[in-house]
Every structure is written in C-alpha cells, then in structure tokens.
Amino acid sequence: MLLLGDFPDHPKFGQGKFWSVAQDKSGKVIANGYKMKWHQIGNGLVQLRLTIGVFNDECFLCEAYVKSNEKKDHRQLAKFKTYLDLIKKERYTICGRLL
C-alpha cells in the first residue's frame, strides 16, 4: 500500500503481474479503476486482488478478494464499478488513511 504514495512513478506500477487497469467482462477499461495483484499467496496458493480507484491525487482502496475463477473476478469488478460511481458522487466513508 505504501507504493501508492509513489504512484505512478514507482517501477512496480509498470509490471502487469502486480498492477493493471481494471477491465470489465467485455474487456472495456473501467475509468479510474485499477487492480493490485498478488499470485500464489499462502499455503492455499491463492490469487489476491485489491481494487483501487484513482481520482486526482487520491487513491481509494475499495475491496480485496480472492480470485478463485473468472466469474468471481467479473462479479467483483462489476461491484467495483458501482463503488467508483459512488466515489465520484462523494458518497463514501473514509475508514482510515495511509500516510
């Protein structure tokens, strides 16, 4: 999460296996949406995802989930689009800040 303070200049943001733009089911880029990705985490070797909305100079950590299959990934990204819309409308609660 601390890398977000260096967005987009840190080299990790150029690595597709760590960071990518979020895309919906049809492959269309979700505006202001990104995914942080971790592969083969823990004993269960799960794929962890964190959706992030970037607006101006602020990053909003939306929701983390385990990507168990493509359907789940698409469902989570559909929910993410709703979260981004709420953020644009300033209808959100800040639960904490990373400095």
MOPAC internal coordinates of N, CA, C and O (Angstrom, degrees):
PM7 1SCF
backbone

  N    0.0000 0     0.00 0     0.00 0    0    0    0
  C    1.4402 1     0.00 0     0.00 0    1    0    0
  C    1.5211 1   110.54 1     0.00 0    2    1    0
  O    1.2310 1   120.53 1   147.96 1    3    2    1
  N    1.3029 1   116.59 1   -32.04 1    3    2    1
  C    1.4549 1   119.59 1  -178.73 1    5    3    2
  C    1.5219 1   111.80 1   -63.60 1    6    5    3
  O    1.2310 1   120.37 1   154.74 1    7    6    5
  N    1.3268 1   116.90 1   -25.26 1    7    6    5
  C    1.4623 1   119.97 1   177.70 1    9    7    6
  C    1.5250 1   111.90 1   -62.77 1   10    9    7
  O    1.2310 1   120.05 1   154.75 1   11   10    9
  N    1.3198 1   117.51 1   -25.25 1   11   10    9
  C    1.4629 1   119.83 1  -179.12 1   13   11   10
  C    1.5272 1   111.74 1   -61.27 1   14   13   11
  O    1.2310 1   120.32 1   156.08 1   15   14   13
  N    1.3260 1   117.00 1   -23.92 1   15   14   13
  C    1.4568 1   120.31 1   175.76 1   17   15   14
  C    1.5181 1   112.22 1   -66.29 1   18   17   15
  O    1.2310 1   120.37 1   158.91 1   19   18   17
  N    1.3379 1   116.90 1   -21.09 1   19   18   17
  C    1.4659 1   122.05 1   179.12 1   21   19   18
  C    1.5276 1   112.40 1  -105.27 1   22   21   19
  O    1.2310 1   120.31 1  -166.63 1   23   22   21
  N    1.3215 1   117.02 1    13.37 1   23   22   21
  C    1.4675 1   120.65 1  -179.64 1   25   23   22
  C    1.5165 1   109.32 1   -66.66 1   26   25   23
  O    1.2310 1   117.79 1   -43.38 1   27   26   25
  N    1.2941 1   121.81 1   136.62 1   27   26   25
  C    1.4739 1   129.65 1    -3.86 1   29   27   26
  C    1.5225 1   113.28 1   -98.09 1   30   29   27
  O    1.2310 1   119.82 1  -164.26 1   31   30   29
  N    1.3399 1   117.94 1    15.74 1   31   30   29
  C    1.4617 1   121.38 1  -170.56 1   33   31   30
  C    1.5275 1   115.38 1   -79.11 1   34   33   31
  O    1.2310 1   119.57 1   154.65 1   35   34   33
  N    1.3181 1   118.42 1   -25.35 1   35   34   33
  C    1.4660 1   120.53 1  -178.13 1   37   35   34
  C    1.5313 1   109.66 1   -66.01 1   38   37   35
  O    1.2310 1   119.87 1   -42.79 1   39   38   37
  N    1.3450 1   117.86 1   137.21 1   39   38   37
  C    1.4710 1   121.04 1  -177.71 1   41   39   38
  C    1.5293 1   114.75 1   -57.62 1   42   41   39
  O    1.2310 1   119.69 1   152.77 1   43   42   41
  N    1.3376 1   118.20 1   -27.23 1   43   42   41
  C    1.4742 1   120.56 1   179.99 1   45   43   42
  C    1.5268 1   111.51 1   -58.80 1   46   45   43
  O    1.2310 1   120.40 1   149.30 1   47   46   45
  N    1.3542 1   116.85 1   -30.70 1   47   46   45
  C    1.4605 1   119.29 1  -177.70 1   49   47   46
  C    1.5300 1   112.26 1   -71.18 1   50   49   47
  O    1.2310 1   120.15 1   170.34 1   51   50   49
  N    1.3121 1   117.31 1    -9.66 1   51   50   49
  C    1.4564 1   121.27 1   174.76 1   53   51   50
  C    1.5186 1   113.02 1   -93.01 1   54   53   51
  O    1.2310 1   120.12 1   177.35 1   55   54   53
  N    1.3289 1   117.37 1    -2.65 1   55   54   53
  C    1.4620 1   121.76 1  -178.85 1   57   55   54
  C    1.5221 1   110.02 1   -96.33 1   58   57   55
  O    1.2310 1   120.55 1   -66.89 1   59   58   57
  N    1.3138 1   116.56 1   113.11 1   59   58   57
  C    1.4561 1   121.88 1  -177.89 1   61   59   58
  C    1.5173 1   114.72 1   -61.91 1   62   61   59
  O    1.2310 1   120.12 1   156.88 1   63   62   61
  N    1.3283 1   117.37 1   -23.12 1   63   62   61
  C    1.4680 1   119.30 1   179.30 1   65   63   62
  C    1.5190 1   111.96 1   -79.48 1   66   65   63
  O    1.2310 1   120.22 1   168.10 1   67   66   65
  N    1.3368 1   117.18 1   -11.90 1   67   66   65
  C    1.4625 1   121.37 1   179.55 1   69   67   66
  C    1.5267 1   112.03 1  -110.14 1   70   69   67
  O    1.2310 1   120.33 1   144.78 1   71   70   69
  N    1.3237 1   116.98 1   -35.22 1   71   70   69
  C    1.4706 1   121.90 1  -170.71 1   73   71   70
  C    1.5198 1   108.55 1  -144.01 1   74   73   71
  O    1.2310 1   120.38 1   -44.97 1   75   74   73
  N    1.3243 1   116.89 1   135.03 1   75   74   73
  C    1.4680 1   118.90 1   175.35 1   77   75   74
  C    1.5182 1   109.76 1  -154.48 1   78   77   75
  O    1.2310 1   121.58 1   -18.93 1   79   78   77
  N    1.3313 1   114.58 1   161.07 1   79   78   77
  C    1.4588 1   118.42 1   172.39 1   81   79   78
  C    1.5217 1   107.20 1   -68.91 1   82   81   79
  O    1.2310 1   120.76 1   -31.67 1   83   82   81
  N    1.3075 1   116.16 1   148.33 1   83   82   81
  C    1.4662 1   120.70 1   177.98 1   85   83   82
  C    1.5228 1   108.55 1   -82.25 1   86   85   83
  O    1.2310 1   120.96 1   -40.01 1   87   86   85
  N    1.3128 1   115.76 1   139.99 1   87   86   85
  C    1.4630 1   121.97 1   178.79 1   89   87   86
  C    1.5183 1   109.18 1  -128.33 1   90   89   87
  O    1.2310 1   121.28 1   -35.90 1   91   90   89
  N    1.3348 1   115.15 1   144.10 1   91   90   89
  C    1.4601 1   118.71 1   178.18 1   93   91   90
  C    1.5244 1   110.47 1   -80.54 1   94   93   91
  O    1.2310 1   120.97 1     4.82 1   95   94   93
  N    1.3148 1   115.75 1  -175.18 1   95   94   93
  C    1.4671 1   122.02 1  -175.36 1   97   95   94
  C    1.5291 1   112.69 1   -57.16 1   98   97   95
  O    1.2310 1   120.64 1   145.78 1   99   98   97
  N    1.3363 1   116.39 1   -34.22 1   99   98   97
  C    1.4671 1   120.14 1  -178.15 1  101   99   98
  C    1.5284 1   112.59 1   -86.66 1  102  101   99
  O    1.2310 1   120.21 1  -179.51 1  103  102  101
  N    1.3365 1   117.21 1     0.49 1  103  102  101
  C    1.4579 1   120.64 1   179.34 1  105  103  102
  C    1.5182 1   113.94 1    91.02 1  106  105  103
  O    1.2310 1   120.66 1  -177.37 1  107  106  105
  N    1.3381 1   116.35 1     2.63 1  107  106  105
  C    1.4670 1   120.45 1   178.83 1  109  107  106
  C    1.5302 1   109.29 1   -75.69 1  110  109  107
  O    1.2310 1   120.84 1   -45.23 1  111  110  109
  N    1.3345 1   116.00 1   134.77 1  111  110  109
  C    1.4605 1   121.02 1   179.86 1  113  111  110
  C    1.5263 1   109.67 1   -66.22 1  114  113  111
  O    1.2310 1   120.61 1   -46.52 1  115  114  113
  N    1.3247 1   116.44 1   133.48 1  115  114  113
  C    1.4633 1   122.75 1   177.09 1  117  115  114
  C    1.5251 1   107.25 1   -86.68 1  118  117  115
  O    1.2310 1   120.49 1   -63.68 1  119  118  117
  N    1.3300 1   116.68 1   116.32 1  119  118  117
  C    1.4634 1   121.76 1  -176.82 1  121  119  118
  C    1.5224 1   110.99 1   -57.20 1  122  121  119
  O    1.2310 1   120.57 1   -46.18 1  123  122  121
  N    1.3190 1   116.51 1   133.82 1  123  122  121
  C    1.4636 1   124.40 1   178.69 1  125  123  122
  C    1.5230 1   113.27 1    66.74 1  126  125  123
  O    1.2310 1   119.36 1  -170.99 1  127  126  125
  N    1.3285 1   118.83 1     9.01 1  127  126  125
  C    1.4574 1   121.89 1  -175.33 1  129  127  126
  C    1.5195 1   113.24 1  -109.13 1  130  129  127
  O    1.2310 1   121.42 1   -43.67 1  131  130  129
  N    1.3238 1   114.89 1   136.33 1  131  130  129
  C    1.4595 1   122.05 1   179.24 1  133  131  130
  C    1.5213 1   109.66 1  -137.85 1  134  133  131
  O    1.2310 1   121.51 1   -16.67 1  135  134  133
  N    1.3506 1   114.72 1   163.33 1  135  134  133
  C    1.4655 1   121.15 1   175.85 1  137  135  134
  C    1.5210 1   109.00 1  -129.55 1  138  137  135
  O    1.2310 1   121.07 1   -46.61 1  139  138  137
  N    1.3235 1   115.56 1   133.39 1  139  138  137
  C    1.4603 1   120.82 1   166.22 1  141  139  138
  C    1.5207 1   104.98 1   -96.25 1  142  141  139
  O    1.2310 1   120.75 1   -38.96 1  143  142  141
  N    1.3398 1   116.17 1   141.04 1  143  142  141
  C    1.4570 1   119.77 1  -173.32 1  145  143  142
  C    1.5272 1   110.61 1  -132.08 1  146  145  143
  O    1.2310 1   121.57 1   -44.87 1  147  146  145
  N    1.3190 1   114.60 1   135.13 1  147  146  145
  C    1.4544 1   121.28 1   172.89 1  149  147  146
  C    1.5294 1   106.63 1  -124.94 1  150  149  147
  O    1.2310 1   120.73 1   -44.47 1  151  150  149
  N    1.3281 1   116.21 1   135.53 1  151  150  149
  C    1.4656 1   121.59 1  -176.50 1  153  151  150
  C    1.5249 1   110.55 1  -112.53 1  154  153  151
  O    1.2310 1   121.12 1   -35.72 1  155  154  153
  N    1.3258 1   115.46 1   144.28 1  155  154  153
  C    1.4666 1   123.21 1   173.13 1  157  155  154
  C    1.5306 1   111.98 1    54.82 1  158  157  155
  O    1.2310 1   120.69 1  -125.05 1  159  158  157
  N    1.3385 1   116.29 1    54.95 1  159  158  157
  C    1.4633 1   122.73 1  -178.82 1  161  159  158
  C    1.5307 1   110.17 1   -91.23 1  162  161  159
  O    1.2310 1   120.63 1   -45.87 1  163  162  161
  N    1.3240 1   116.41 1   134.13 1  163  162  161
  C    1.4600 1   122.15 1   173.38 1  165  163  162
  C    1.5161 1   114.15 1    71.60 1  166  165  163
  O    1.2310 1   121.73 1     5.27 1  167  166  165
  N    1.3444 1   114.29 1  -174.73 1  167  166  165
  C    1.4675 1   120.80 1  -178.60 1  169  167  166
  C    1.5208 1   112.21 1   -65.99 1  170  169  167
  O    1.2310 1   120.61 1   150.09 1  171  170  169
  N    1.3400 1   116.43 1   -29.91 1  171  170  169
  C    1.4575 1   119.88 1   179.98 1  173  171  170
  C    1.5125 1   113.25 1   -82.44 1  174  173  171
  O    1.2310 1   120.53 1   176.86 1  175  174  173
  N    1.3316 1   116.60 1    -3.14 1  175  174  173
  C    1.4630 1   122.69 1   180.00 1  177  175  174
  C    1.5288 1   111.62 1    49.99 1  178  177  175
  O    1.2310 1   121.04 1  -126.76 1  179  178  177
  N    1.3266 1   115.62 1    53.24 1  179  178  177
  C    1.4625 1   120.76 1  -178.33 1  181  179  178
  C    1.5249 1   110.98 1   -86.86 1  182  181  179
  O    1.2310 1   121.55 1   -18.74 1  183  182  181
  N    1.3210 1   114.64 1   161.26 1  183  182  181
  C    1.4557 1   121.92 1   174.47 1  185  183  182
  C    1.5219 1   107.39 1  -104.49 1  186  185  183
  O    1.2310 1   120.65 1   -65.28 1  187  186  185
  N    1.3157 1   116.37 1   114.72 1  187  186  185
  C    1.4547 1   122.06 1  -177.78 1  189  187  186
  C    1.5239 1   109.72 1   -99.17 1  190  189  187
  O    1.2310 1   120.89 1   -41.99 1  191  190  189
  N    1.3406 1   115.91 1   138.01 1  191  190  189
  C    1.4652 1   121.93 1   178.99 1  193  191  190
  C    1.5218 1   109.13 1  -127.47 1  194  193  191
  O    1.2310 1   120.88 1   -34.08 1  195  194  193
  N    1.3295 1   115.92 1   145.92 1  195  194  193
  C    1.4560 1   122.38 1   174.09 1  197  195  194
  C    1.5208 1   107.52 1  -131.78 1  198  197  195
  O    1.2310 1   120.55 1   -59.78 1  199  198  197
  N    1.3344 1   116.55 1   120.22 1  199  198  197
  C    1.4633 1   120.44 1   178.59 1  201  199  198
  C    1.5239 1   109.07 1   -86.84 1  202  201  199
  O    1.2310 1   121.52 1   -41.03 1  203  202  201
  N    1.3330 1   114.69 1   138.97 1  203  202  201
  C    1.4624 1   121.48 1  -175.08 1  205  203  202
  C    1.5197 1   109.21 1  -136.36 1  206  205  203
  O    1.2310 1   121.15 1   -50.01 1  207  206  205
  N    1.3177 1   115.41 1   129.99 1  207  206  205
  C    1.4602 1   121.28 1   173.53 1  209  207  206
  C    1.5190 1   109.08 1  -100.08 1  210  209  207
  O    1.2310 1   120.47 1   -46.58 1  211  210  209
  N    1.3327 1   116.70 1   133.42 1  211  210  209
  C    1.4622 1   121.31 1   179.65 1  213  211  210
  C    1.5208 1   107.92 1  -117.75 1  214  213  211
  O    1.2310 1   121.19 1   -62.54 1  215  214  213
  N    1.3227 1   115.33 1   117.46 1  215  214  213
  C    1.4628 1   122.45 1   179.59 1  217  215  214
  C    1.5205 1   108.13 1  -129.91 1  218  217  215
  O    1.2310 1   120.75 1   -61.16 1  219  218  217
  N    1.3250 1   116.16 1   118.84 1  219  218  217
  C    1.4663 1   121.96 1  -177.27 1  221  219  218
  C    1.5242 1   109.00 1    54.79 1  222  221  219
  O    1.2310 1   119.62 1    60.86 1  223  222  221
  N    1.3031 1   118.33 1  -119.14 1  223  222  221
  C    1.4662 1   121.24 1  -179.23 1  225  223  222
  C    1.5202 1   112.60 1  -103.94 1  226  225  223
  O    1.2310 1   119.81 1  -163.08 1  227  226  225
  N    1.3255 1   117.97 1    16.92 1  227  226  225
  C    1.4614 1   121.13 1  -177.99 1  229  227  226
  C    1.5271 1   111.12 1  -117.32 1  230  229  227
  O    1.2310 1   121.43 1   -39.77 1  231  230  229
  N    1.3317 1   114.87 1   140.23 1  231  230  229
  C    1.4622 1   121.76 1   174.82 1  233  231  230
  C    1.5209 1   108.03 1  -111.93 1  234  233  231
  O    1.2310 1   120.60 1   -48.18 1  235  234  233
  N    1.3196 1   116.45 1   131.82 1  235  234  233
  C    1.4588 1   122.56 1   179.29 1  237  235  234
  C    1.5248 1   108.50 1  -111.60 1  238  237  235
  O    1.2310 1   120.64 1   -64.61 1  239  238  237
  N    1.3371 1   116.38 1   115.39 1  239  238  237
  C    1.4576 1   120.97 1   176.36 1  241  239  238
  C    1.5170 1   106.86 1   -80.11 1  242  241  239
  O    1.2310 1   120.24 1   -66.98 1  243  242  241
  N    1.3179 1   117.15 1   113.02 1  243  242  241
  C    1.4658 1   119.94 1  -171.34 1  245  243  242
  C    1.5170 1   113.43 1   -91.78 1  246  245  243
  O    1.2310 1   119.74 1   117.66 1  247  246  245
  N    1.3157 1   118.11 1   -62.34 1  247  246  245
  C    1.4649 1   119.14 1  -174.86 1  249  247  246
  C    1.5227 1   110.07 1  -158.37 1  250  249  247
  O    1.2310 1   121.07 1   -43.42 1  251  250  249
  N    1.3174 1   115.55 1   136.58 1  251  250  249
  C    1.4593 1   121.21 1   174.42 1  253  251  250
  C    1.5227 1   108.45 1  -101.52 1  254  253  251
  O    1.2310 1   120.85 1   -33.56 1  255  254  253
  N    1.3235 1   115.99 1   146.44 1  255  254  253
  C    1.4636 1   120.32 1   178.61 1  257  255  254
  C    1.5204 1   110.04 1  -155.04 1  258  257  255
  O    1.2310 1   121.42 1   -19.56 1  259  258  257
  N    1.3174 1   114.88 1   160.44 1  259  258  257
  C    1.4565 1   121.57 1   174.57 1  261  259  258
  C    1.5182 1   107.49 1   -92.24 1  262  261  259
  O    1.2310 1   121.10 1   -54.81 1  263  262  261
  N    1.3188 1   115.51 1   125.19 1  263  262  261
  C    1.4642 1   119.86 1   177.53 1  265  263  262
  C    1.5295 1   107.50 1   -84.44 1  266  265  263
  O    1.2310 1   121.31 1   -78.07 1  267  266  265
  N    1.3265 1   115.10 1   101.93 1  267  266  265
  C    1.4628 1   119.43 1  -179.26 1  269  267  266
  C    1.5240 1   111.84 1   -93.22 1  270  269  267
  O    1.2310 1   120.72 1   154.70 1  271  270  269
  N    1.3397 1   116.23 1   -25.30 1  271  270  269
  C    1.4638 1   121.07 1   176.21 1  273  271  270
  C    1.5293 1   108.70 1  -163.99 1  274  273  271
  O    1.2310 1   120.49 1    -7.68 1  275  274  273
  N    1.3185 1   116.67 1   172.32 1  275  274  273
  C    1.4715 1   121.22 1  -176.98 1  277  275  274
  C    1.5229 1   112.27 1   -64.32 1  278  277  275
  O    1.2310 1   120.21 1   142.84 1  279  278  277
  N    1.3440 1   117.21 1   -37.16 1  279  278  277
  C    1.4685 1   119.96 1  -179.82 1  281  279  278
  C    1.5220 1   110.94 1   -60.95 1  282  281  279
  O    1.2310 1   121.02 1   135.42 1  283  282  281
  N    1.3280 1   115.66 1   -44.58 1  283  282  281
  C    1.4702 1   118.96 1   179.31 1  285  283  282
  C    1.5266 1   110.21 1   -63.71 1  286  285  283
  O    1.2310 1   120.35 1   138.71 1  287  286  285
  N    1.3082 1   116.93 1   -41.29 1  287  286  285
  C    1.4620 1   121.04 1   178.80 1  289  287  286
  C    1.5285 1   110.35 1   -59.26 1  290  289  287
  O    1.2310 1   120.08 1   135.32 1  291  290  289
  N    1.3265 1   117.46 1   -44.68 1  291  290  289
  C    1.4706 1   121.45 1   179.26 1  293  291  290
  C    1.5284 1   111.57 1   -65.24 1  294  293  291
  O    1.2310 1   120.17 1   140.01 1  295  294  293
  N    1.3367 1   117.28 1   -39.99 1  295  294  293
  C    1.4736 1   120.02 1   177.65 1  297  295  294
  C    1.5229 1   110.97 1   -62.62 1  298  297  295
  O    1.2310 1   120.73 1   135.13 1  299  298  297
  N    1.3264 1   116.21 1   -44.87 1  299  298  297
  C    1.4635 1   120.17 1  -179.52 1  301  299  298
  C    1.5279 1   111.09 1   -63.78 1  302  301  299
  O    1.2310 1   120.18 1   141.51 1  303  302  301
  N    1.3133 1   117.26 1   -38.49 1  303  302  301
  C    1.4625 1   119.83 1   179.87 1  305  303  302
  C    1.5242 1   111.45 1   -71.57 1  306  305  303
  O    1.2310 1   119.83 1   150.44 1  307  306  305
  N    1.3264 1   117.93 1   -29.56 1  307  306  305
  C    1.4711 1   120.31 1   174.26 1  309  307  306
  C    1.5286 1   109.49 1   -66.09 1  310  309  307
  O    1.2310 1   120.08 1   137.93 1  311  310  309
  N    1.3303 1   117.45 1   -42.07 1  311  310  309
  C    1.4659 1   120.72 1   175.53 1  313  311  310
  C    1.5280 1   110.46 1   -63.28 1  314  313  311
  O    1.2310 1   120.78 1   141.20 1  315  314  313
  N    1.3080 1   116.11 1   -38.80 1  315  314  313
  C    1.4639 1   121.81 1  -179.87 1  317  315  314
  C    1.5315 1   111.10 1   -59.55 1  318  317  315
  O    1.2310 1   120.43 1   140.14 1  319  318  317
  N    1.3287 1   116.78 1   -39.86 1  319  318  317
  C    1.4706 1   120.26 1   177.43 1  321  319  318
  C    1.5265 1   110.61 1   -59.39 1  322  321  319
  O    1.2310 1   120.27 1   141.68 1  323  322  321
  N    1.3277 1   117.10 1   -38.32 1  323  322  321
  C    1.4653 1   121.31 1   177.19 1  325  323  322
  C    1.5243 1   110.25 1   -65.56 1  326  325  323
  O    1.2310 1   120.38 1   136.70 1  327  326  325
  N    1.3302 1   116.88 1   -43.30 1  327  326  325
  C    1.4690 1   120.39 1   178.41 1  329  327  326
  C    1.5260 1   110.80 1   -60.02 1  330  329  327
  O    1.2310 1   120.42 1   136.75 1  331  330  329
  N    1.3300 1   116.80 1   -43.25 1  331  330  329
  C    1.4645 1   120.02 1  -179.92 1  333  331  330
  C    1.5231 1   111.21 1   -62.81 1  334  333  331
  O    1.2310 1   120.65 1   141.07 1  335  334  333
  N    1.3230 1   116.37 1   -38.93 1  335  334  333
  C    1.4641 1   120.09 1   177.76 1  337  335  334
  C    1.5303 1   110.45 1   -62.79 1  338  337  335
  O    1.2310 1   120.18 1   138.18 1  339  338  337
  N    1.3243 1   117.26 1   -41.82 1  339  338  337
  C    1.4675 1   120.97 1   178.33 1  341  339  338
  C    1.5298 1   111.35 1   -65.53 1  342  341  339
  O    1.2310 1   120.28 1   142.03 1  343  342  341
  N    1.3251 1   117.07 1   -37.97 1  343  342  341
  C    1.4655 1   120.31 1   177.67 1  345  343  342
  C    1.5271 1   109.89 1   -63.95 1  346  345  343
  O    1.2310 1   120.28 1   136.54 1  347  346  345
  N    1.3286 1   117.07 1   -43.46 1  347  346  345
  C    1.4717 1   120.65 1   177.94 1  349  347  346
  C    1.5184 1   111.41 1   -58.21 1  350  349  347
  O    1.2310 1   120.92 1   144.79 1  351  350  349
  N    1.3335 1   115.84 1   -35.21 1  351  350  349
  C    1.4691 1   120.75 1  -179.51 1  353  351  350
  C    1.5330 1   111.79 1   -86.08 1  354  353  351
  O    1.2310 1   120.76 1  -174.46 1  355  354  353
  N    1.3345 1   116.15 1     5.54 1  355  354  353
  C    1.4693 1   122.98 1  -178.98 1  357  355  354
  C    1.5287 1   112.30 1    58.52 1  358  357  355
  O    1.2310 1   121.02 1  -143.52 1  359  358  357
  N    1.3207 1   115.66 1    36.48 1  359  358  357
  C    1.4653 1   122.12 1   177.54 1  361  359  358
  C    1.5284 1   108.73 1  -110.90 1  362  361  359
  O    1.2310 1   121.23 1  -106.02 1  363  362  361
  N    1.3179 1   115.25 1    73.98 1  363  362  361
  C    1.4569 1   120.95 1  -179.72 1  365  363  362
  C    1.5211 1   109.37 1  -149.35 1  366  365  363
  O    1.2310 1   120.98 1   -14.66 1  367  366  365
  N    1.3174 1   115.74 1   165.34 1  367  366  365
  C    1.4564 1   122.65 1   177.13 1  369  367  366
  C    1.5189 1   108.43 1  -118.35 1  370  369  367
  O    1.2310 1   120.56 1   -49.16 1  371  370  369
  N    1.3160 1   116.54 1   130.84 1  371  370  369
  C    1.4608 1   120.70 1   175.87 1  373  371  370
  C    1.5242 1   107.80 1   -85.04 1  374  373  371
  O    1.2310 1   120.77 1   -58.66 1  375  374  373
  N    1.3240 1   116.14 1   121.34 1  375  374  373
  C    1.4650 1   121.24 1  -178.13 1  377  375  374
  C    1.5232 1   111.93 1   -99.62 1  378  377  375
  O    1.2310 1   119.92 1   173.33 1  379  378  377
  N    1.3061 1   117.75 1    -6.67 1  379  378  377
  C    1.4584 1   122.06 1   179.63 1  381  379  378
  C    1.5146 1   109.40 1   170.09 1  382  381  379
  O    1.2310 1   120.95 1   -13.72 1  383  382  381
  N    1.3060 1   115.79 1   166.28 1  383  382  381
  C    1.4649 1   121.22 1   179.71 1  385  383  382
  C    1.5230 1   109.74 1  -131.18 1  386  385  383
  O    1.2310 1   120.92 1   -38.57 1  387  386  385
  N    1.3241 1   115.85 1   141.43 1  387  386  385
  C    1.4563 1   121.94 1   171.60 1  389  387  386
  C    1.5162 1   106.90 1   -98.10 1  390  389  387
  O    1.2310 1   120.71 1   -48.90 1  391  390  389
  N    1.2930 1   116.24 1   131.10 1  391  390  389
  C    1.4687 1   119.30 1  -178.57 1  393  391  390
  C    1.4955 1   111.35 1  -101.97 1  394  393  391
  O    1.2310 1   120.10 1   180.00 1  395  394  393

